[in-house]
Every structure is written in structure tokens, then in C-alpha cells.
């Protein structure tokens, strides 16, 4: 059986959860630039405002990246499973997509970084 204090804790939790969600995970801002990394080293810094197609040489071969309307994605890669190609477009500050076998990564840079479970 719940006591009066239990109901207060439950009510406080229910009121606090929406605020936490909006503060840490909601209203994310779009990034300004995409940092292209090969083998952990920066290859290029690309503006997300200018539509373009990029060819990046990785450890296994060529990766094709597409920038369009403030977003970026992998279009093709030399890896076997193509997990990077099946990943959606990314556009928010702090988002990262990688082709691990080809050692090519894209990180979105912006004023406000996205909060997730691995940030401390």
C-alpha cells in the first residue's frame, strides 16, 4: 500500500521527467559543419549549407558522402555490410556516423552538442 510520501515522490517524478527530456534531449540545434575523419585524423571540415558530393578514400577503398539541405550521409562505401549506408541522415550537433571497416567517420559540429548516454 502506498503512503502519502510515496504519492509525493511519484508526482514529483512525473513532473520532473518532461522537464529533463526537454532540457537534455529536446530542441536540438542543427550543426553548421561536418568533420570528416579517416583513421581518427581530420581529413576535411565541410559546410552543411552547401550541397555537394564528397569522395573519401578510406582503408578499404572509396566512401561516397552526400551533403544536402543541412544534412549529410554515406551514399556508398567499400565495406561489406554497408551499415553506414543504411544509417539515416545526420544533422544535429554531436551526431556521429562511422564506417568502421573503412575507418571513415562523420561528426556534426555545432554550437550546441547533442546529449546522450555516453557524455559525462
DSSP file (Angstrom, degrees, kcal/mol; ACC not computed):
  #  RESIDUE AA STRUCTURE BP1 BP2  ACC     N-H-->O    O-->H-N    N-H-->O    O-->H-N    TCO  KAPPA ALPHA  PHI   PSI    X-CA   Y-CA   Z-CA
    1    1 A X              0   0    0      0, 0.0     2,-0.3     0, 0.0     0, 0.0   0.000 360.0 360.0 360.0 134.4    0.0    0.0    0.0
    2    2 A X        -     0   0    0      4,-0.0     2,-0.2     1,-0.0     0, 0.0  -0.575 360.0-148.8 -82.7 141.6    1.3    3.4   -1.0
    3    3 A X     >  -     0   0    0     -2,-0.3     4,-1.8     1,-0.1     3,-0.3  -0.497  33.5 -95.0-101.0 174.9    1.6    6.1    1.6
    4    4 A X  H  > S+     0   0    0      1,-0.2     4,-1.7     2,-0.2     5,-0.1   0.881 124.9  52.5 -59.5 -41.8    1.3    9.9    1.3
    5    5 A X  H  > S+     0   0    0      1,-0.2     4,-2.2     2,-0.2    -1,-0.2   0.851 105.3  55.6 -63.4 -35.4    5.0   10.3    0.9
    6    6 A X  H  > S+     0   0    0     -3,-0.3     4,-2.4     1,-0.2    -1,-0.2   0.900 106.6  50.1 -63.5 -41.2    5.1    7.7   -1.9
    7    7 A X  H  X S+     0   0    0     -4,-1.8     4,-2.5     2,-0.2    -1,-0.2   0.872 109.2  52.1 -65.6 -36.6    2.5    9.7   -3.8
    8    8 A X  H  X S+     0   0    0     -4,-1.7     4,-2.5     2,-0.2    -2,-0.2   0.912 110.6  47.3 -66.2 -41.6    4.5   12.9   -3.4
    9    9 A X  H  X S+     0   0    0     -4,-2.2     4,-2.3     2,-0.2    -2,-0.2   0.920 113.2  48.9 -64.6 -43.6    7.6   11.2   -4.8
   10   10 A X  H  X S+     0   0    0     -4,-2.4     4,-2.3     2,-0.2    -2,-0.2   0.916 112.6  47.7 -62.1 -44.2    5.6    9.7   -7.7
   11   11 A X  H  X S+     0   0    0     -4,-2.5     4,-2.0     2,-0.2    -2,-0.2   0.913 111.6  50.0 -64.0 -43.7    4.1   13.1   -8.5
   12   12 A X  H  X S+     0   0    0     -4,-2.5     4,-2.0     1,-0.2    -1,-0.2   0.893 111.2  50.0 -62.1 -39.8    7.5   14.9   -8.3
   13   13 A X  H  X S+     0   0    0     -4,-2.3     4,-2.1     1,-0.2    -2,-0.2   0.919 109.9  49.6 -64.5 -44.6    9.0   12.3  -10.7
   14   14 A X  H  X S+     0   0    0     -4,-2.3     4,-0.7     1,-0.2    -1,-0.2   0.840 114.3  45.4 -65.5 -33.0    6.1   12.6  -13.2
   15   15 A X  H  X S+     0   0    0     -4,-2.0     4,-0.7    -5,-0.2    -1,-0.2   0.816 113.9  49.2 -77.3 -31.0    6.6   16.4  -13.2
   16   16 A X  H  X S+     0   0    0     -4,-2.0     4,-2.4    -5,-0.2     5,-0.2   0.823  97.5  68.0 -79.0 -33.2   10.3   16.3  -13.4
   17   17 A X  H  X S+     0   0    0     -4,-2.1     4,-2.5     1,-0.2     5,-0.2   0.909  99.0  48.1 -59.5 -47.8   10.6   13.8  -16.4
   18   18 A X  H  X S+     0   0    0     -4,-0.7     4,-2.4     1,-0.2    -1,-0.2   0.903 112.3  50.7 -61.0 -37.9    9.2   16.1  -19.1
   19   19 A X  H  X S+     0   0    0     -4,-0.7     4,-2.3     2,-0.2    -2,-0.2   0.927 110.9  48.3 -64.1 -44.0   11.5   18.9  -17.9
   20   20 A X  H  X S+     0   0    0     -4,-2.4     4,-2.5     2,-0.2     5,-0.5   0.908 111.5  50.6 -61.8 -42.1   14.5   16.6  -18.1
   21   21 A X  H  X>S+     0   0    0     -4,-2.5     4,-2.4     1,-0.2     5,-1.6   0.949 113.6  43.6 -61.8 -49.4   13.6   15.4  -21.5
   22   22 A X  H  <5S+     0   0    0     -4,-2.4    -1,-0.2     3,-0.2    -2,-0.2   0.857 116.3  48.4 -65.6 -35.2   13.1   18.9  -23.0
   23   23 A X  H  <5S+     0   0    0     -4,-2.3    -2,-0.2    -5,-0.2    -1,-0.2   0.917 126.5  21.1 -72.5 -43.8   16.3   20.2  -21.3
   24   24 A X  H  <5S+     0   0    0     -4,-2.5    91,-0.7    -5,-0.2    -2,-0.2   0.746 137.4  20.2-101.8 -25.8   18.7   17.4  -22.3
   25   25 A X  T  <5S+     0   0    0     -4,-2.4     3,-0.3    -5,-0.5    -3,-0.2   0.584 105.7  76.2-122.3 -14.7   17.2   15.7  -25.4
   26   26 A X  S   <S+     0   0    0     -5,-1.6    -4,-0.0    -6,-0.2     0, 0.0  -0.472  85.0  27.7 -95.7 169.0   14.7   18.1  -26.9
   27   27 A X  S    S-     0   0    0      1,-0.2     2,-0.2    -2,-0.1    -1,-0.2   0.876  74.5-177.2  52.2  49.6   15.1   21.2  -29.1
   28   28 A X        -     0   0    0     -3,-0.3     2,-0.3     1,-0.1    -1,-0.2  -0.542  20.0-128.4 -77.8 143.8   18.4   20.1  -30.6
   29   29 A X        -     0   0    0     83,-0.2    64,-1.9    -2,-0.2    83,-0.1  -0.707  22.1-108.0 -96.2 143.7   20.1   22.6  -32.9
   30   30 A X  B     -A   92   0A   0     -2,-0.3    81,-0.3    62,-0.2    62,-0.3  -0.374  37.3-113.6 -67.2 145.0   21.3   21.8  -36.3
   31   31 A X        -     0   0    0     60,-3.5    79,-0.3    39,-0.2    -1,-0.1  -0.334  11.6-149.8 -76.6 161.4   25.0   21.6  -36.8
   32   32 A X  S    S+     0   0    0     77,-2.2    16,-2.2     1,-0.2    17,-0.4   0.763  75.2  24.0 -99.0 -35.0   27.0   24.0  -39.0
   33   33 A X  E     -BC  47 109B   0     76,-1.9    76,-3.1    14,-0.2     2,-0.5  -0.912  62.2-138.4-134.5 156.6   29.8   21.8  -40.2
   34   34 A X  E     -BC  46 108B   0     12,-3.0    12,-3.0    -2,-0.3     2,-0.6  -0.978  16.7-147.7-115.4 128.7   30.7   18.1  -40.7
   35   35 A X  E     -BC  45 107B   0     72,-3.5    72,-2.1    -2,-0.5     2,-0.6  -0.862  10.8-153.4 -96.5 118.7   34.1   16.9  -39.7
   36   36 A X  E     -BC  44 106B   0      8,-3.0     7,-3.3    -2,-0.6     8,-1.4  -0.830  15.0-171.4 -95.6 122.9   35.3   14.1  -41.9
   37   37 A X  E     -BC  42 105B   0     68,-2.8    68,-2.6    -2,-0.6     2,-0.4  -0.923  13.4-170.8-117.6 139.5   37.7   11.7  -40.2
   38   38 A X  E >  S-BC  41 104B   0      3,-2.5     3,-1.4    -2,-0.4    66,-0.2  -0.980  82.3 -11.5-128.1 118.6   39.8    8.9  -41.7
   39   39 A X  T 3  S-     0   0    0     64,-2.7    65,-0.1    -2,-0.4     3,-0.1   0.789 129.0 -57.4  63.4  28.1   41.6    6.7  -39.2
   40   40 A X  T 3  S+     0   0    0     63,-0.3     2,-0.4     1,-0.2    -1,-0.3   0.384 115.9 108.5  85.8  -3.6   40.8    9.1  -36.4
   41   41 A X  E <  S-B   38   0B   0     -3,-1.4    -3,-2.5     1,-0.0    -1,-0.2  -0.885  77.3-106.6-110.3 139.2   42.5   12.1  -38.1
   42   42 A X  E     +B   37   0B   0     -2,-0.4    -5,-0.3    -5,-0.2     3,-0.1  -0.430  36.8 172.9 -66.5 125.5   40.6   15.0  -39.6
   43   43 A X  E     -     0   0B   0     -7,-3.3     2,-0.3     1,-0.4    -6,-0.2   0.810  64.1  -8.9 -95.6 -42.5   40.6   14.9  -43.3
   44   44 A X  E     -B   36   0B   0     -8,-1.4    -8,-3.0     2,-0.0     2,-0.5  -0.994  48.8-139.3-157.6 152.6   38.2   17.8  -44.1
   45   45 A X  E     -B   35   0B   0     -2,-0.3     2,-0.4   -10,-0.2   -10,-0.2  -0.985  31.4-166.8-117.8 117.6   35.8   20.2  -42.5
   46   46 A X  E     -B   34   0B   0    -12,-3.0   -12,-3.0    -2,-0.5     2,-0.3  -0.869  19.6-126.1-114.7 135.2   32.7   20.6  -44.7
   47   47 A X  E >   -B   33   0B   0     -2,-0.4     3,-0.5   -14,-0.2   -14,-0.2  -0.597   9.6-151.2 -74.3 136.1   29.9   23.2  -44.5
   48   48 A X  T 3  S+     0   0    0    -16,-2.2    22,-1.4    -2,-0.3    23,-0.2   0.467  89.1  71.7 -85.3  -1.7   26.4   21.6  -44.3
   49   49 A X  T 3  S+     0   0    0    -17,-0.4     2,-0.6    20,-0.1    -1,-0.2   0.674  87.1  68.5 -85.5 -18.9   24.9   24.7  -46.1
   50   50 A X  S <  S-     0   0    0     -3,-0.5    -1,-0.1    18,-0.1     2,-0.1  -0.897  83.9-129.8-108.2 115.5   26.4   23.9  -49.5
   51   51 A X        +     0   0    0     -2,-0.6     2,-0.3    15,-0.1    17,-0.2  -0.392  48.2 141.0 -62.1 133.4   25.1   20.8  -51.3
   52   52 A X  E     -E   67   0C   0     15,-1.7    15,-3.1    -2,-0.1     2,-0.4  -0.987  47.4-125.3-164.8 164.6   27.9   18.6  -52.5
   53   53 A X  E     -E   66   0C   0     -2,-0.3     2,-0.4    13,-0.2    13,-0.2  -0.983  27.5-161.0-119.7 132.8   29.1   15.1  -53.0
   54   54 A X  E     -E   65   0C   0     11,-2.8    11,-2.8    -2,-0.4     2,-0.6  -0.916  11.5-152.4-119.0 140.1   32.4   14.0  -51.5
   55   55 A X  E     -E   64   0C   0     -2,-0.4     2,-0.5     9,-0.2     9,-0.2  -0.959  18.0-172.8-109.5 120.1   34.7   11.1  -52.3
   56   56 A X  E     -E   63   0C   0      7,-3.1     7,-2.9    -2,-0.6     2,-0.7  -0.958  18.1-139.8-118.9 125.2   36.8   10.0  -49.3
   57   57 A X  E     +E   62   0C   0     -2,-0.5     5,-0.2     5,-0.2     2,-0.1  -0.745  29.6 178.3 -85.8 115.5   39.5    7.4  -49.6
   58   58 A X        -     0   0    0      3,-3.5    45,-0.2    -2,-0.7    44,-0.1  -0.228  47.1 -83.7-101.4-166.1   39.4    5.0  -46.6
   59   59 A X  S    S+     0   0    0     43,-1.9    43,-0.1     1,-0.2    44,-0.1   0.795 128.7  35.0 -74.0 -29.1   41.5    2.0  -45.6
   60   60 A X  S    S-     0   0    0      1,-0.3     2,-0.3    42,-0.2    -1,-0.2   0.681 126.7 -78.4 -96.0 -21.1   39.4   -0.4  -47.8
   61   61 A X  S    S-     0   0    0     41,-0.2    -3,-3.5    -5,-0.1    -1,-0.3  -0.991  76.2  -7.6 155.6-153.0   38.6    1.9  -50.6
   62   62 A X  E     -E   57   0C   0     -2,-0.3     2,-0.4    -5,-0.2    -5,-0.2  -0.567  43.4-165.7 -86.8 137.3   36.3    4.8  -51.6
   63   63 A X  E     -E   56   0C   0     -7,-2.9    -7,-3.1    -2,-0.3     2,-0.5  -0.975  12.1-147.9-116.2 136.3   33.4    6.1  -49.5
   64   64 A X  E     -EF  55  76C   0     12,-2.9    11,-3.5    -2,-0.4    12,-1.4  -0.919  15.5-170.7-108.5 124.2   30.9    8.5  -51.1
   65   65 A X  E     -EF  54  74C   0    -11,-2.8   -11,-2.8    -2,-0.5     2,-0.4  -0.874   6.9-155.0-115.6 146.3   29.2   11.1  -48.9
   66   66 A X  E     -EF  53  73C   0      7,-2.5     7,-1.6    -2,-0.3     2,-0.5  -0.982   3.3-164.8-125.2 131.5   26.3   13.4  -49.8
   67   67 A X  E     +EF  52  72C   0    -15,-3.1   -15,-1.7    -2,-0.4     2,-0.3  -0.963  23.0 156.7-112.6 127.4   25.6   16.8  -48.2
   68   68 A X  E >   - F   0  71C   0      3,-2.3     3,-1.3    -2,-0.5   -18,-0.1  -0.938  60.8 -13.0-155.6 127.5   22.1   18.2  -48.9
   69   69 A X  T 3  S-     0   0    0     -2,-0.3   -20,-0.1     1,-0.3     3,-0.1   0.843 128.0 -46.4  52.8  44.0   19.9   20.8  -47.1
   70   70 A X  T 3  S+     0   0    0    -22,-1.4     2,-0.3     1,-0.3    -1,-0.3   0.624 120.8  98.8  79.0  13.6   22.0   20.9  -43.9
   71   71 A X  E <   -F   68   0C   0     -3,-1.3    -3,-2.3   -23,-0.2     2,-0.3  -0.867  51.3-160.5-128.6 161.8   22.3   17.1  -43.6
   72   72 A X  E     +FG  67  90C   0     18,-1.9    18,-2.3    -2,-0.3     2,-0.3  -0.988  14.0 163.6-142.0 151.5   25.0   14.5  -44.5
   73   73 A X  E     -F   66   0C   0     -7,-1.6    -7,-2.5    -2,-0.3     2,-0.5  -0.981  41.4 -96.8-157.2 164.2   25.0   10.8  -45.1
   74   74 A X  E     +F   65   0C   0     10,-0.6    -9,-0.2    -2,-0.3     3,-0.1  -0.770  31.2 178.9 -82.5 130.5   27.0    7.9  -46.6
   75   75 A X  E     -     0   0C   0    -11,-3.5     2,-0.3    -2,-0.5   -10,-0.2   0.783  68.9  -4.8 -97.9 -40.0   25.8    7.0  -50.1
   76   76 A X  E     -F   64   0C   0    -12,-1.4   -12,-2.9     8,-0.0    -1,-0.4  -0.985  63.2-179.1-151.5 154.9   28.3    4.2  -50.8
   77   77 A X        -     0   0    0     -2,-0.3   -14,-0.2   -14,-0.3   -15,-0.1  -0.982  36.6-120.0-153.9 162.2   31.3    2.6  -49.1
   78   78 A X  S    S+     0   0    0     -2,-0.3   -15,-0.1   -16,-0.2   -16,-0.1   0.458  78.1 107.7 -84.4  -1.3   33.8   -0.1  -49.7
   79   79 A X  S    S-     0   0    0      1,-0.1    -2,-0.2   -18,-0.1    21,-0.0  -0.236  72.2-124.1 -74.9 167.8   32.8   -2.1  -46.6
   80   80 A X  S    S+     0   0    0      1,-0.1    -1,-0.1     2,-0.0    -3,-0.1   0.952 100.8  37.7 -79.6 -52.0   30.9   -5.4  -46.8
   81   81 A X  S    S-     0   0    0      1,-0.1    -1,-0.1     4,-0.0    -2,-0.0   0.686  86.5-144.4 -81.3 -18.1   27.7   -4.9  -44.7
   82   82 A X     >  +     0   0    0      1,-0.1     4,-1.7     3,-0.1     3,-0.2   0.809  43.6 151.3  60.3  33.6   27.1   -1.3  -45.6
   83   83 A X  H  > S+     0   0    0      1,-0.2     4,-0.7     2,-0.2    -1,-0.1   0.879  72.0  54.4 -60.2 -37.3   25.8   -0.4  -42.1
   84   84 A X  H  4 S+     0   0    0      1,-0.2   -10,-0.6     2,-0.2     3,-0.4   0.858 106.7  50.6 -65.5 -35.3   27.0    3.2  -42.7
   85   85 A X  H  4 S+     0   0    0      1,-0.2    -1,-0.2    -3,-0.2    -2,-0.2   0.846 108.7  51.5 -71.7 -34.0   25.0    3.5  -45.9
   86   86 A X  H  < S+     0   0    0     -4,-1.7    -1,-0.2     2,-0.0    -2,-0.2   0.599  88.9 102.2 -79.9 -10.7   21.8    2.2  -44.2
   87   87 A X  S  < S-     0   0    0     -4,-0.7   -13,-0.2    -3,-0.4     3,-0.1  -0.432  78.3-111.5 -70.5 148.1   22.2    4.8  -41.4
   88   88 A X        -     0   0    0      1,-0.2   -14,-0.2    -2,-0.1    -1,-0.1  -0.078  42.1 -73.8 -72.6 176.4   19.9    7.8  -41.8
   89   89 A X        -     0   0    0    -16,-0.1     2,-0.4   -18,-0.1   -16,-0.2  -0.384  47.3-148.4 -63.6 147.8   20.9   11.4  -42.5
   90   90 A X  B     +G   72   0C   0    -18,-2.3   -18,-1.9     1,-0.1     7,-0.0  -0.963  34.9 146.0-121.9 145.6   22.6   13.2  -39.6
   91   91 A X        +     0   0    0     -2,-0.4   -60,-3.5   -20,-0.2     2,-0.3   0.460  39.2 100.0-150.8 -12.3   22.3   16.9  -39.0
   92   92 A X  B >  S-A   30   0A   0    -62,-0.3     3,-2.2     1,-0.1    16,-0.3  -0.639  81.0 -94.3 -92.6 143.3   22.3   17.7  -35.2
   93   93 A X  T 3  S+     0   0    0    -64,-1.9    21,-1.8    -2,-0.3    16,-0.2  -0.271 110.9  21.4 -53.1 128.2   25.4   18.9  -33.3
   94   94 A X  T 3  S+     0   0    0     14,-2.6    -1,-0.3     1,-0.3     2,-0.1   0.240  87.6 132.8  96.7 -12.6   27.2   15.9  -31.7
   95   95 A X    <   -     0   0    0     -3,-2.2    13,-2.7    12,-0.1     2,-0.4  -0.458  34.2-170.1 -73.1 146.7   25.8   13.2  -34.0
   96   96 A X  E     -D  107   0B   0     11,-0.2     2,-0.4    -2,-0.1    11,-0.2  -0.998  14.0-176.2-138.5 139.5   28.3   10.8  -35.5
   97   97 A X  E     -D  106   0B   0      9,-2.2     9,-2.9    -2,-0.4     2,-0.3  -0.997  15.2-173.0-133.4 140.4   28.1    8.1  -38.1
   98   98 A X  E     -D  105   0B   0     -2,-0.4     2,-0.7     7,-0.2     7,-0.2  -0.953  31.8-147.9-136.2 150.1   31.0    5.8  -39.0
   99   99 A X  E  >> -D  104   0B   0      5,-3.5     5,-1.7    -2,-0.3     4,-1.1  -0.896  25.9-173.0-108.7  94.5   32.1    3.1  -41.4
  100  100 A X  T >45S+     0   0    0     -2,-0.7     3,-0.5     1,-0.2    -1,-0.2   0.891  77.9  50.8 -63.1 -44.0   34.3    1.1  -39.0
  101  101 A X  T 345S+     0   0    0      1,-0.2    -1,-0.2    -3,-0.1   -42,-0.0   0.885 119.5  38.0 -62.0 -34.9   35.8   -1.3  -41.6
  102  102 A X  T 345S-     0   0    0     -3,-0.2   -43,-1.9     2,-0.1    -1,-0.2   0.512 106.4-131.0 -91.4  -6.0   36.8    1.6  -43.8
  103  103 A X  T <<5 +     0   0    0     -4,-1.1   -64,-2.7    -3,-0.5     2,-0.5   0.840  59.2 137.9  58.1  39.6   37.7    3.8  -40.8
  104  104 A X  E   < +CD  38  99B   0     -5,-1.7    -5,-3.5   -66,-0.2     2,-0.3  -0.964  27.3 178.8-115.1 130.5   35.8    6.8  -42.1
  105  105 A X  E     -CD  37  98B   0    -68,-2.6   -68,-2.8    -2,-0.5     2,-0.4  -0.944  19.2-154.8-131.7 152.0   33.7    8.8  -39.7
  106  106 A X  E     -CD  36  97B   0     -9,-2.9    -9,-2.2    -2,-0.3     2,-0.4  -0.997  13.0-175.5-124.6 126.6   31.4   11.9  -39.9
  107  107 A X  E     -CD  35  96B   0    -72,-2.1   -72,-3.5    -2,-0.4     2,-0.5  -0.989  20.5-135.1-123.0 130.8   30.9   14.1  -36.8
  108  108 A X  E     -C   34   0B   0    -13,-2.7   -14,-2.6    -2,-0.4     2,-0.4  -0.729  19.7-159.7 -86.8 128.2   28.5   17.0  -36.8
  109  109 A X  E     +C   33   0B   0    -76,-3.1   -77,-2.2    -2,-0.5   -76,-1.9  -0.882  25.4 139.6-108.1 138.5   29.9   20.2  -35.2
  110  110 A X        -     0   0    0     -2,-0.4   -79,-0.1   -79,-0.3     3,-0.1  -0.940  63.0 -86.4-160.6-179.1   27.7   23.0  -34.0
  111  111 A X  S    S+     0   0    0    -81,-0.3     2,-0.5    -2,-0.3   -80,-0.1   0.877 114.9  40.7 -65.4 -38.2   27.1   25.5  -31.2
  112  112 A X  S    S-     0   0    0    -82,-0.2   -19,-0.2   -83,-0.1   -83,-0.2  -0.954  80.5-143.9-120.6 119.8   25.2   23.0  -29.1
  113  113 A X        -     0   0    0     -2,-0.5   -19,-0.3    -3,-0.1     2,-0.3  -0.535  25.3-108.9 -81.9 146.5   26.3   19.4  -28.8
  114  114 A X        -     0   0    0    -21,-1.8     2,-0.4    -2,-0.2   -89,-0.1  -0.544  29.9-132.8 -74.2 134.7   23.7   16.6  -28.5
  115  115 A X        +     0   0    0    -91,-0.7     2,-0.3    -2,-0.3    -1,-0.1  -0.739  36.9 156.5 -89.5 134.3   23.4   15.0  -25.1
  116  116 A X    >   -     0   0    0     -2,-0.4     3,-1.3     0, 0.0   -91,-0.0  -0.839  56.5 -82.3-144.5-174.6   23.4   11.2  -25.0
  117  117 A X  T 3  S+     0   0    0     -2,-0.3    -2,-0.0     1,-0.3     0, 0.0   0.672 120.5  56.6 -70.0 -17.9   24.2    8.3  -22.6
  118  118 A X  T 3  S+     0   0    0      2,-0.0    -1,-0.3     0, 0.0     2,-0.2   0.550  83.8  98.2 -94.8  -4.8   27.9    8.3  -23.3
  119  119 A X    <         0   0    0     -3,-1.3    -4,-0.0     1,-0.1     0, 0.0  -0.595 360.0 360.0 -78.0 142.7   28.5   12.0  -22.4
  120  120 A X              0   0    0     -2,-0.2    -1,-0.1     0, 0.0    -3,-0.0   0.366 360.0 360.0-111.7 360.0   29.8   12.7  -18.9
